[in-house]
Amino acid sequence: MKLKLAALLFAMAAVVLVATPVYAADTAVDTDLEAAMDTRGTSPNHNLVWISPSVGYYFFRASDDFFTYRKTTDSGVTWAAQVEVDGQITQMFDIWYDRWTNGDSGTLIHMVWGNRTGTDTTLYRALDTSNDTFTAARFIVENQGQENANSWNVHILALTKTRGGMLAFQGWARSTAGNSFFWTCPSSCDSGSWTERTDGADGTQVDRVILTPGNETDTDDLYMFYLDIDATELSVKTFDDTGNSWSETVLDTEVDTNEPGYSGDMVQFDAVTRFSDNHTLVAYWNDVDETTADLFTIDLTNGTTFATTTPVVSNLDEAGYIAMTVINQTSGSNADDVYVAFAKGSGNLHSTTDIVFYKSTDGMDTWGTEQAYSEVTDDYRNIAGGHSIGDAGGRYAPIFFDDDQVDAYINLANDVEIPAIVAGGARRIIRIGKLLDQGIKNDAWIDRALEEARRSLDSHVTGRVT
């Protein structure tokens, strides 16, 4: 009985204090990347997906320009070999995970990309994370002479999935007339059903855009956050699916896109949906690499109503880039937390920077203190934070691109684990407590308490309720 009692005490300690390994500094995710990985068109903010605290997917262009991903099953400690999404030259891409859309319990990561081999085309396929199998690649549209350049100035794709289940993307293939397009698909997107709709672009300028699900009466309406380079303003365009039309609300008319940090291949804003109220949260630099640079935030209720919330930082020189993540859990201490990461210069934005992040627990009304993320100073760009993390759990562990080394890194010492919401595990801890209140009775009593502890630990580690 004494041995069993000792085992019970050990098991209960494991339930309460699951050991967390201590890791070294920045860890390479991939060292075989395309040198232009810092460009928005070729590598969007949301090219990182966590489906649990241990399993994640990172999408990128490899050194041969092929659209590729790597997967981790041990929280980013190691990453499996590259897997090609398309074994041809890719100029631009974007992805969307089913569970980044409120109410969607699917397991697919949807992908659109611009293929630059032979006939320039935009294609679609999905990766099923339940078994890591691809759907068939589906041709959508010819890109009418997609320009061969790694720059924001000539091409971009932005993808989302509405609350009604419709996939949609806006794109540019080059900065000439007739080379922007907007397509949607309500279902069976790997075999058909794609339809060209009213284009959301302003003129021929390749502007910076991010798509998110809408919060309108029609669940297939969506938002396109639109940084207009010519007008130097940030706006939100609402797509009315029934009317096949766009409306626009200006958010800020003083975004200085003429500064060097906004030119060419740079992206300096992000937008993420908060599930608790379907609001879209926005963070953006009004200026880049200037002493007047502010990292502003906005809480958008719908396509016409928004509130300006507290800036993350103000008057911060030598800073830029951004990745925003919302913890979309239905309960628990992490619910509705907002993380924002960016590159902070220590001499020059495009030479010596560190990745830092801030956290808000009250809807961006206030922000905590600056938290270090990267541990080695270098020329960092293109931060991928993922879009959101739901009840299945995940990690706040941005992956950042080192422009000097042409490598992608994750930090395993400064990341934040977001545990899964597992009701069964919590209930078992309560039941163990009740058993202890009854007092130690006999071997059968200890056996029962050990089983409860074992199942609680299993739920914590695997996310399964047993």
N, C-alpha and C positions, 0 to 999 in steps of 0.2 A: 504493500500500500504506500510506503514511503517513496519508493521509486516512481510509482504512478503520480503521486502528488508533486514530486519534483518535475516530472514531465509536463504536468498541467501548468505549473508556474512558468516553465520555459515557453510553452506554447502561447500562453497569454501575453508574455512579454513580446513574443514575435508578432502577435496581432496588433499590439499597440505601437511597437517600434520596429517596423520593417526596415532592415538595414539599407541605407543609401550609399552606394560606392562613392569614393572620392576620386575625381578625375583630374587629369592635367589640363593644360591650357587648350587653346583652340585646336580642334580636331578636324582633319581634312575629310570632307564628304566625297569630293571628286577632284582629281588632279589632271583631268583630260577634258577641259572645257574649251568652248569657242572663246577666242580672245575678246569678242564684243559682247560678253554676257551682261555688261552693265546697261545695255540698251533696252528700253521698255518694250519695243516691238518684238524683240527676240526673247525676252525673259521677264514676264510680268511679276508684280508684287506677290501674287497668290500662288506661286508655283511650288508650294510646300503644303502637303496634306498630312495631318496626324489623325489616324482613325482610332487610336488608343494610346495610352501612355508609352507603349513600347513599339508600336508599328507606325512608320511614317514613309511617305513617298516624296521624292524631290525630282522635279522635272527641269530639263535644261537642254541647251544645244551643246553637243560634244564637239571636240576639236575637228571632227570631219563634217561638221554642220548638220549632223543627223539629230532629229528630235528624239530624246532619250530620257529615261528615268532610272533612279536607283532606289532601293528599298532597304529600310532598316527594321529589324525585329527585336532589337535590344536597346531601344531608346536613343539611337544615334551613335552608339559606341562603334559599331561596324556597319558597313553598307554593302549590300550584295552587288554583284557585277552589273554593269550597264545593260539595260534592256532597251532596244530600239522600238520606238513607236512607229517610226517610218524610216526606212533605210535609204532615204534620198535627201538631198539638200533642203533644209528648212530655213526660211527667212524670218518667220514670226509664228507665235503660238499663244494660246491661253488655255486654261483648264478651269473646271468647276466640279467640285465634289457634291454629290447629292445632298449630303447632310449639312451643307452650307446654306441650304434653303429651309426655312422654317416649316416643320411638319413633314419633311421628307425623310423617310427611313431607309432609302436606297443605299446601295453599296458601290455605285459607279462613280468613277472619275471621268468626266466628259472632257474631250479635247478637240480643239480646232487648230489647224496650222496651215501655213502657206508653204506649198511645195514648189521649189524652184528647179526642178529637173524635167527637161522636156517641155510639155505644156504647163505653164504656171497655173496652179490650181489651189483652191482652199478645200481641205478635206476634214472629215469628222470620224472619230471612233471613240469608244469608251473602254476603260479598263475596269473590270469587276474585281474589287478588292477582296471579295470573299474567296476567290480562287486564283487571282492574278491572270485571268484570261482576257484577251481583247475581243471586242466585237469586230466585224468586218470594217475596213476603211471605206468611207462613203464620200465620193466626189460631190462637191456642192456647187462650186462656181469657178470658172476660169478667171484668173487674175489679170488678164489683159496686159501682159508684159510686165509682170512684177519686177520692180527695180532691184538690181543686185547691189545692195548696200546695207550696212549695219547701222541704221540710224532711225531715230524717231521721225525724221523729216520725210521719210518715204513709205513707211508701212507700219501697221499695227493691227492686232486683233484683240477684241475684248468680249468675253463670254459670260453668260449667266444662265440661271434656271429660275423661272418664276415660281411663285407659290402655287400656281395652277398646274405646274409641270411642264411648261413650254421652255425649250432651249432657245436662246437668241444670241446673236453676235453682231457687232459692228466692226467694220474693217476698212482699211485703206491698203491698196497694193502699191501705189506710187502717188506722188504729188502732182498729178495732172488731172484734167477734167475727165469724169466718167470712171474714176478708179476707186471710189468709195462705195460701200454696200452694206445693207442690213438684211439679215436672213433670220427666219424663225422656223422651229419644228415642234409640233405639239406632241408627237409620239413616234415610235419606230424610226428613230433618227439614223440608225445604221443601215436602213434599207430604203428610205424614201422620206417623203413628207416635208422636205425642206422647201420653203417658199421665200422668194425675194419680196421684201416689204419696202415701205417708204424709208428712204435713206435718212439717217439722223445727222449727217455731216453738214457743216457750214462751208460751202465752197470747196476748193481743191486743197487747201492747207491741211496737212496731216496733224490734227489736233490730238491732245492727250485725253483719253477717255477710260472710264471704268464703269461697268454695268453691274447693277444689283437688282434683286427682286423689289417690286413696288409694294406700297402699302395703301393701295387704292381699293375701291369696291370690287373691281374686276381683278381677280387674282392673277391674270396673265398680263396685266400692265407692269411696266418695269421702269427703272430709272437709269439714265446715262449721265454720269458726272463728267462734265465737259470743260476742259481747260482750253479756252480759245486763245491761240497764240497771237492772232492778229488783234483781237479786242482786249487782250491782257485782262481777261476776266474768267472767273470760275462760275459755272452755272449748273443747274440740274435740268435735264430734259426728261419729260415723262412720255413714254410711249403708250398710247391708247390702242390696245390690241383690237378692240371692236371697230374703232374708226380708222385704224391704220394711219395714225397721225401722231405728230409730236407737238408738245407745248414746252415752254421754257421759263424757268425762274432763275434770275441772276442771284448768286450767293455773295460774290465779292467782285468789285470792279477795279481793285487795286492790287492785282497779282502781277508782279513785275517780271513778265516773261521775257523781257529784253535783256535781262542779266545773263552772263555766260552760263550760270548753273542751270538755266532753263532752256538753253539752246540745244539743238541737235538731239542727242540721244538720252536726255535726262528725264526722269519722272520724279515729281515732287509732291504728290498727294496720294491719299488712299481713302477708301470708303468700304464700310462693313455693316451688315445688318445685325441689329440687336433683336433677338427673338422675343423677349418678354413683352415688347410693344410694337415690333416690326418697324421701329425707327431705323433710319440709316445714319450711322455716325461717320463723320468726315474729319480728316486731319490734313492740313496742307500748309506748305511754306508760302508766305506772301512774298518772300524774297529769298535768295540763296547766296551764300558766301558773301554776305554783306552785314555790316553792324546793325542794320535795321531789320534783320530777318526775324520773323515771328512764326512759330508753329501753331497756327490757329486751329480751332475745332468748331464743328457745327453738329447740332442734333436736328435731323430732318424728320418731321412728323409725316409729311406727305409731299406731293410734288409742288405744293404752293406754300407750305408752312414750315418754318425752320426757326431755330434759336441759335444764336452765337454763344458758345460755352467758353470756358476758361482756356486760354492758350497753354500748351504744354510748356513752352519756353518762350521768352521774349528777348529781342535784341541780341541774338546769338550769332556771332560771326563764325565763318569757316564751318558751317554745318549744312547738311542737306540729306536727300534721300529719306525714305520713310517706309515703314511696314506697320500696319495696324492689325490687332487681333482682339476679338471679343470672346469672352467665355460665356457661351450660350447654354448654360446648364439650368435645369428647372428648379434646382434647390442646391443647398450647400453654401459654404463660405466663399466660393469662387464665382458664384452666379453674377453675371452682368459686369464683371471686372473688365477693364479696357487696358490693353497694353499698346504702347507706341514706341518703336525703336527707330533710331536714326544714326547717321554718321556724324560724329563731332570732331572737327579738326583740331589739331594741336600744332598748327603751323600753316597748313594749306589744305583745303577741302579735298583736292584731287592729288594729294601726295601723302599726307600723314594724318590719319584719322583713327578714331576708336568707335566701336559700336556701343551705344548706351541705350537704356530704355527707361520709360516712366510708366507708372501704373495709377489708374484712377478706380476707386471703388464706389463712387457716387455719381455716375453718369457724366463724368468729365467736368463737374463743378470744381473739383480740386484735384491736384496731382501730387503724388508722393515725391520723394527725393530721387535724384538721378541714381540709377543703378548701372554699374559697369557690366558689360556683357563680354565683348572681346577682351583678350588679355595681351595681345601683341599689336602694337601700332603699325599700320601700313595704309595703303591706298584702297580703302574699302568702298564698294558700291553695290547696287542692286541687292537690297535686303529683302528676303522672303520670310514672312512671318506666318503664313497661312491665313485663312480668312477668319475662321472661328473654330471653337472646340465645344462639343456638345456633351451629353450625358455619358457617352462612351469614354470620355476622358481623352487626354492627349498631353502635349507639352507646349509650353511657351519656350521655343528654342529656335529663334530665327537663324536662317542660313544666310551667310553674306559672302559676296564675291570679292576676292582680292585681285585687283587689277594689275598689280605688279607680278604676283606669282601665277596668275591665271588659274587660281584654285578656288573652290568653295569650301567654307568652314562652318562648323557648328561648335558652340562652347558647351561642354558637358558639366562644367563646374558652376556656371552662372545661369543655367536654364531653370525653368520652373515646371515641376510636374503638376498636372491637373488630374487628380484621380477621377476614376469613373464614379458615377452616382450609382451605388449598389445598395439598394434598400435591405436586401437579405443579410449582408454583412453587419450592418448597423443593428438589425433586430437580434442577431446572434450575440453580439456583445452585451445587449440588454439581458438576453436570456442567461448568459454566463453570470452576469451580476446577480440575477435573481437566484441562481443556483448557489452562489456563494453566500447570499443572505440566509439561505436555508441551513447552512452549516455543512461541513464535511461529514458524510454519513458512512459510506462504505466504498468498496471497489467499483460497484455498479454506478454510483454517483459520479466518481472520478472519470469513469469511462464515458459517461454521457457528456460531462463538461469538456473532456478532451476532444470529442467528436464535434461539439459546437465550435471550439477554438480552431480545429482543423478546417472546418468549412468556412469560417470567417476569414481565415488567412488565405484560403484558396480564392475566395471572392475578391479579396483585396488585390491579390497578385494577378489573377487572370481576368477579372471583370465578370466572371460567371457567377450567377446566383445558384447555389446548389442546395 
